[in-house]
Amino acid sequence: MTDVIIVGAGPTGVMLAAELRLHGVGVVVLEAAAEPADIVKALGLHVRSIEIIDQRGLLDAFLAEGQRHPLRSHFAAIVKPGEVTLDTAHPYILGIPQSATERLLTEHAVKLGAEIRRGNAVVGLTQDDDGVTAELADGTRLTARYLVGCDGGRSAVRKLLGVAFPGEPSRVDTLLGEMKLTAPPETVAAVMTEIRKTELRFGAGPLGDGNYRVLVPADGVADDRAVAPTIEEFRRQLVATAGTDFGAHSPRWLSRFGDATRQAERYRVGRVFLAGDAAHIHPPTGGQGLNLGIQDAFNLGWKLAAQVNGWAPGDLLDTYHSERHPVAADVLTNTAAQMHLLANEPGVRAVRHVLSELMDFENVARFLLEKVTAIGVRYDLGDGHELVGRRMRNHGDLYASMRDGRGLLVDPTGRLSAEGWADRVGRVSEEVGVPAALLRPDGHVAWVGDSQDDLTGQLTRWFGEPAS
């Protein structure tokens, strides 16, 4: 019996595997696909995900394969000039294809000792008080103490658990793919500029060597979105939308997506958890999906490791649902709002005009950008300092001190102690603008103050009983 089975080797699954391995937890990742997908649906990382990557010492590798873009006020394709100042040491969006993100996180997980088994689809699931058994398509069975479904929007794990997935069905479909266009680049650019004045679900971005990433509205909602569109369908929709098919040919990959918003009613059923798209689906507006999954894994990883290693407080695993479910619900709301705002109806255009004016106010621009970048997330950890529940930005070498996956006591005073929790909590004297702070392994602030008694209570709450 292994400690944890993770179903799905996408960014969420391999991020979770790495987090568990930081704490010595045995991990087997089961992936149905024989090879990594070459479809590049997600194109970048937002601020909070960049901070997470930095906290684990991976930022240099990601920066080497990505491109930094300045933070600008944007929402529902309304983009304002000038940069927006956010409370972060990483004030940029990192443009990096999903395939590179997945590869780098996979390499990180494997280096830490995670085992990844491809070509292993899970078709059955049972659990009891002692563990979880996954049945594979070839008839073999694998048992673990816990299992996490990170297997996407059509999650087999969620379906096998019988967890309800309520929400709103798709109203519209959009085609997305990479292909060659024979039309001159200046023609493509001119047509795109003109068409996007009224159709914001259209775009053709150059990738080099005549290749383009093309986005165009579909003709209705597909009965089965898993069936990829054809290049002929793309050409028809390009003509219908832009008046030309740009000579589209030789597709590298083609896909379609809808604007459905659905969320699992429960993120935990006994010893089984859901994370990433298995727990929530929403439109890709704002580029939040991949980021949301990575952040799910970052929240769950240390908690599940604490349970496996025997020091978790009694309710720690339940805080995964109570913290992450509201965050995803908010993402579903803001992405649905953005999709509605992309329509070209008179009423929608009026609302866009008002929102555009509001975004000229710095506080409004910052509020919306904090939503999209996830640095505005605040977990409900009770009353206290305004930082409690929020993630701590990097100060000096603060993030470097968290690379081992432990929590952190930040005590510039030198008067406080976490001695009984030294195996679970590190210590630094960095100045962070408050007397002292206790950070969880996911970088969120659990406590701010200067009282040893209060600190001891919070250490016990989040890190269990002290070592004898």
C-alpha positions in Angstrom: 0.0 0.0 0.0 1.3 3.4 -1.0 0.4 6.6 0.9 -1.4 8.6 -1.8 -2.7 7.8 -5.3 -3.1 10.9 -7.6 -5.3 10.3 -10.6 -4.2 12.7 -13.4 -0.7 13.9 -14.4 -1.7 17.4 -15.5 -0.3 20.5 -13.7 -2.6 20.1 -10.7 -1.7 16.4 -10.2 2.1 16.8 -10.5 2.1 19.9 -8.4 0.3 18.0 -5.7 2.7 15.0 -6.1 5.7 17.3 -5.5 4.1 18.9 -2.4 3.5 15.5 -0.9 7.0 14.3 -1.7 8.5 17.3 0.1 7.2 15.7 3.2 8.4 12.2 2.4 4.9 10.9 1.5 4.8 8.0 -1.0 3.0 9.0 -4.2 1.9 7.2 -7.3 0.4 9.3 -10.1 -1.9 7.4 -12.5 -2.5 9.0 -15.9 -4.8 7.6 -18.6 -2.9 9.1 -21.5 0.2 7.4 -22.7 1.9 10.6 -23.6 1.7 14.2 -22.4 -0.8 16.3 -24.3 0.6 18.7 -26.9 -2.5 21.0 -26.8 -1.6 24.4 -25.4 -4.8 25.6 -23.9 -3.3 27.7 -21.0 -0.8 30.4 -21.9 0.5 31.8 -18.7 0.8 32.0 -14.9 -0.7 34.7 -12.8 1.0 36.4 -9.8 -0.1 34.0 -7.1 1.1 31.0 -9.1 4.4 32.7 -9.8 4.7 33.3 -6.0 4.1 29.6 -5.4 6.7 28.6 -8.0 9.1 31.0 -6.2 8.3 29.5 -2.8 9.4 26.1 -4.1 12.6 27.4 -5.8 11.5 26.8 -9.4 11.2 30.4 -10.6 14.5 30.6 -12.5 13.5 27.5 -14.6 10.1 29.0 -15.4 11.5 32.4 -16.3 14.0 30.8 -18.6 11.1 29.3 -20.7 8.6 32.1 -20.4 8.2 35.8 -21.1 7.2 38.5 -18.5 4.4 40.8 -19.4 3.5 43.9 -17.4 0.4 43.9 -15.2 -2.3 45.9 -16.8 -5.9 46.5 -15.8 -8.0 44.0 -17.7 -11.3 42.3 -17.3 -13.6 40.8 -20.0 -11.2 42.0 -22.7 -11.3 45.6 -21.4 -7.7 46.5 -21.2 -6.5 49.8 -19.8 -3.1 51.4 -20.6 -0.5 51.8 -17.9 0.6 49.3 -15.3 -1.3 48.5 -12.0 0.7 48.3 -8.8 0.0 45.1 -6.7 1.4 44.1 -3.4 3.8 41.5 -4.8 7.5 41.0 -5.6 6.4 39.6 -9.0 4.4 42.3 -10.7 3.9 40.6 -14.1 2.1 37.8 -15.9 4.4 35.0 -17.0 3.7 33.9 -20.6 4.5 30.2 -20.7 2.6 27.4 -22.6 0.8 24.9 -20.5 3.0 22.1 -21.9 6.1 23.8 -20.5 4.5 24.3 -17.1 3.4 20.7 -16.9 6.8 19.5 -18.0 8.7 21.6 -15.4 6.4 20.6 -12.6 6.6 16.9 -13.6 10.4 17.1 -13.6 10.2 18.7 -10.1 7.9 15.9 -8.8 10.0 13.1 -10.3 13.2 14.6 -8.9 11.6 14.5 -5.5 10.7 10.9 -5.9 7.1 10.8 -7.3 6.3 7.8 -9.5 4.2 8.6 -12.6 2.5 5.7 -14.5 1.1 6.6 -17.9 -1.4 4.6 -19.8 -3.3 3.7 -16.6 -6.9 4.7 -16.6 -8.9 4.4 -13.4 -12.3 2.6 -13.9 -13.3 1.6 -10.4 -13.0 3.0 -6.9 -13.7 1.6 -3.4 -12.8 2.8 0.0 -13.0 1.7 3.6 -11.7 2.9 7.0 -8.2 1.8 6.1 -7.6 2.9 2.5 -8.7 3.4 -1.1 -8.5 0.9 -3.9 -8.3 2.0 -7.5 -9.2 -0.5 -10.2 -7.4 0.1 -13.5 -8.6 -0.6 -17.0 -6.3 -3.6 -17.3 -8.0 -5.2 -14.3 -5.1 -4.5 -11.8 -5.8 -2.8 -8.5 -3.7 -0.4 -6.5 -4.4 0.5 -2.8 -3.4 3.7 -0.9 -4.3 5.4 2.3 -5.7 8.3 0.3 -6.6 9.2 -3.3 -6.9 12.5 -5.1 -8.8 13.0 -8.4 -6.9 15.6 -10.5 -8.3 14.1 -13.7 -10.0 17.1 -15.4 -13.5 18.3 -16.0 -14.8 14.9 -17.1 -13.2 13.4 -13.9 -13.7 9.6 -13.6 -12.9 9.9 -9.9 -15.7 12.4 -9.3 -18.2 10.3 -11.3 -17.2 7.1 -9.4 -17.7 8.9 -6.1 -21.1 10.0 -7.2 -20.4 13.6 -6.3 -22.9 16.1 -7.7 -21.5 18.6 -10.2 -24.2 21.3 -10.3 -24.0 24.6 -12.3 -24.9 26.2 -15.5 -24.6 24.5 -18.9 -22.9 26.1 -21.9 -24.7 28.8 -23.8 -22.0 29.1 -26.5 -19.1 27.1 -27.8 -15.8 28.5 -29.1 -13.3 26.8 -31.4 -9.6 27.0 -30.5 -6.6 25.5 -32.3 -3.2 25.9 -33.9 -2.9 25.9 -37.7 -1.1 27.5 -40.6 -2.6 30.6 -42.4 -1.5 31.5 -45.9 -2.9 35.0 -45.8 -0.2 37.7 -45.3 0.4 38.6 -41.6 -0.6 42.2 -42.2 -3.9 41.0 -43.7 -4.6 38.8 -40.7 -3.7 41.6 -38.3 -5.9 44.1 -40.1 -8.9 41.8 -40.2 -8.5 40.8 -36.6 -8.4 44.4 -35.4 -11.6 45.2 -37.3 -13.5 42.1 -36.3 -12.6 42.4 -32.6 -14.4 45.7 -32.5 -17.6 43.7 -32.3 -16.6 40.0 -31.8 -14.4 39.5 -28.8 -14.3 35.7 -29.1 -12.3 36.0 -32.3 -8.5 36.1 -32.6 -5.5 35.0 -34.6 -2.2 35.2 -32.8 1.0 34.5 -34.7 3.3 31.7 -33.5 6.0 31.9 -36.2 6.6 30.2 -39.5 3.0 30.9 -40.7 1.5 29.2 -37.6 -1.3 30.9 -35.7 -3.3 30.2 -32.6 -6.9 30.8 -33.8 -10.0 31.5 -31.7 -13.5 31.7 -33.4 -17.1 31.3 -32.2 -18.6 27.9 -33.0 -21.9 27.3 -34.8 -24.0 26.3 -31.8 -23.2 24.1 -28.8 -21.8 20.7 -29.4 -23.5 17.5 -28.1 -20.1 16.1 -27.3 -17.3 18.6 -26.7 -14.8 15.8 -26.5 -15.1 15.4 -30.2 -12.6 17.7 -31.8 -13.8 20.1 -34.6 -12.4 19.6 -38.1 -10.4 22.1 -40.1 -13.4 22.5 -42.4 -15.5 23.6 -39.4 -12.9 26.1 -38.6 -12.8 27.5 -42.1 -16.6 27.8 -42.2 -16.7 29.7 -38.9 -13.8 31.9 -39.9 -15.7 32.9 -43.1 -18.9 33.4 -41.1 -17.1 35.6 -38.5 -14.4 37.4 -40.4 -15.4 37.0 -44.1 -12.3 34.9 -44.9 -10.7 31.7 -43.8 -7.2 33.2 -44.2 -6.2 30.0 -46.1 -6.3 27.9 -43.0 -4.6 24.5 -43.3 -2.3 22.0 -41.6 -3.7 22.1 -38.1 -1.5 21.0 -35.3 -4.4 20.5 -32.9 -8.0 21.6 -32.8 -10.4 21.8 -29.9 -13.6 23.4 -28.6 -14.7 24.8 -25.2 -17.9 26.0 -23.8 -18.8 28.6 -21.1 -20.4 26.1 -18.6 -19.7 26.8 -14.9 -19.9 23.8 -12.6 -18.5 23.0 -9.2 -18.4 19.8 -7.2 -20.7 19.9 -4.1 -18.0 18.3 -2.0 -14.2 18.3 -2.4 -13.8 15.4 0.0 -15.6 12.0 0.4 -13.9 10.0 3.1 -10.3 9.3 1.9 -10.8 10.7 -1.6 -10.4 14.3 -2.6 -11.0 16.3 -5.8 -8.7 19.1 -7.1 -8.4 21.3 -10.2 -10.9 20.9 -13.0 -12.2 17.7 -11.4 -13.6 20.0 -8.7 -14.6 23.0 -10.9 -15.0 24.0 -14.5 -15.5 27.5 -15.9 -14.8 29.6 -19.0 -11.1 30.4 -19.7 -11.7 34.1 -19.6 -8.9 35.7 -17.6 -6.7 32.6 -17.9 -7.5 31.4 -14.3 -8.1 27.7 -14.8 -4.6 26.2 -14.7 -3.7 28.6 -11.9 -6.7 27.7 -9.8 -5.7 24.0 -10.0 -2.1 24.6 -9.0 -3.3 26.7 -6.0 -5.7 23.8 -5.0 -2.8 21.5 -4.9 -0.7 23.9 -2.9 -3.5 24.2 -0.3 -4.1 20.4 -0.1 -0.6 19.1 -0.3 0.8 20.0 3.1 -2.5 19.1 4.9 -2.6 15.7 3.4 1.0 15.2 4.2 0.4 16.2 7.8 -2.3 13.5 8.0 -0.2 10.8 6.5 2.7 11.7 8.8 0.6 11.7 11.9 0.7 15.2 13.2 -2.4 16.8 11.6 -5.0 18.4 13.9 -8.3 16.7 13.7 -10.1 19.1 11.3 -7.1 20.0 9.1 -8.2 18.0 6.1 -11.7 19.5 6.2 -10.2 23.0 5.8 -9.3 22.1 2.2 -12.9 22.2 1.2 -13.9 25.1 3.4 -11.0 27.2 2.1 -10.9 26.3 -1.6 -14.6 25.8 -2.4 -15.4 29.5 -1.9 -12.3 30.6 -3.9 -13.4 28.5 -6.9 -17.0 29.7 -6.6 -15.8 33.3 -6.9 -13.8 32.3 -10.0 -16.9 30.7 -11.5 -18.7 34.0 -10.9 -16.1 36.3 -12.4 -15.5 34.1 -15.4 -19.2 33.8 -16.2 -19.5 37.6 -15.8 -16.7 38.1 -18.2 -18.2 35.8 -20.8 -21.5 37.6 -20.7 -19.7 40.9 -21.1 -18.1 39.6 -24.4 -21.5 39.6 -26.2 -22.2 42.3 -28.7 -25.7 43.2 -27.6 -26.8 46.8 -27.0 -27.4 46.2 -23.3 -24.0 44.4 -22.8 -22.2 47.2 -24.7 -23.7 49.7 -22.3 -22.6 47.7 -19.3 -19.1 47.4 -20.8 -18.9 51.1 -21.3 -19.8 51.8 -17.6 -17.3 49.1 -16.4 -14.6 50.6 -18.6 -15.2 54.0 -17.0 -15.1 52.4 -13.5 -11.8 50.7 -14.3 -10.2 54.1 -14.7 -10.4 54.3 -10.9 -7.2 52.7 -9.4 -9.1 50.9 -6.6 -11.5 49.3 -9.0 -8.7 48.2 -11.4 -6.7 46.8 -8.5 -9.7 45.0 -7.1 -10.5 43.2 -10.4 -6.8 42.4 -11.0 -6.4 40.9 -7.5 -9.4 38.6 -8.3 -7.9 37.4 -11.6 -4.3 37.0 -10.2 -5.6 35.4 -7.0 -3.6 37.6 -4.6 -6.8 38.9 -3.2 -7.7 35.5 -1.8 -8.3 35.6 2.0 -9.2 32.4 3.8 -11.6 32.7 6.8 -9.2 31.9 9.6 -11.2 33.9 12.2 -10.8 37.4 13.5 -7.5 39.2 13.9 -5.0 41.3 12.0 -6.0 42.2 8.4 -3.2 39.9 7.1 -4.6 36.8 8.7 -5.9 34.5 6.0 -4.0 36.3 3.2 -0.9 35.1 1.6 2.4 36.9 2.6 4.2 38.6 -0.2 7.9 37.9 -0.5 10.1 40.1 1.7 13.9 39.6 1.2 14.6 35.9 1.3 11.3 34.9 2.9 10.2 32.6 0.1 13.6 30.9 0.0 13.1 29.9 3.6 9.9 28.0 2.7 11.3 25.7 0.0 11.3 22.7 2.3 7.5 22.8 2.6 7.4 23.7 6.3 5.5 26.5 7.9 7.5 29.6 9.1 7.7 31.7 12.2 8.7 35.2 11.1 9.9 36.9 14.3 12.1 40.0 14.0 11.9 40.4 17.8 13.7 37.2 18.6 11.4 36.8 21.7 9.1 34.0 20.4 9.5 30.3 20.2 8.2 27.4 18.1 10.7 24.9 19.6 8.3 22.0 19.9 7.4 22.3 16.3 10.9 22.7 14.8 10.3 19.7 12.5 7.2 21.4 11.0 7.9 25.1 11.4 11.1 27.0 10.4 12.1 30.4 11.7 13.5 33.6 10.3 13.9 37.2 11.6 12.8 39.0 8.3 11.1 42.3 8.8 7.6 42.0 7.3 5.9 45.1 8.7 4.3 43.4 11.7 5.7 42.3 15.1 5.7 38.6 14.2 3.7 36.3 12.0 3.1 32.5 11.6 2.9 31.3 8.0 1.4 28.0 7.0 3.4 25.9 4.4 1.2 27.4 1.6 2.4 31.0 2.6 -0.9 32.1 4.1 -0.8 34.0 7.4 -2.2 32.0 10.3 -1.4 34.5 13.0 0.0 38.0 13.6 1.0 39.3 17.0 3.6 39.4 19.8 2.2 37.0 22.5 3.8 33.6 23.0 0.6 32.2 24.4 -1.4 33.2 21.3 1.4 31.9 19.1 1.4 28.5 20.9 -2.4 28.2 20.4 -2.0 28.8 16.6 0.9 26.5 16.3 -1.2 23.7 17.9 -4.2 24.6 15.7 -2.3 24.3 12.4 0.7 22.1 13.2 -0.7 19.7 15.9 0.8 18.9 19.3 4.4 19.8 19.9 7.0 17.0 19.8 7.8 15.6 23.2 
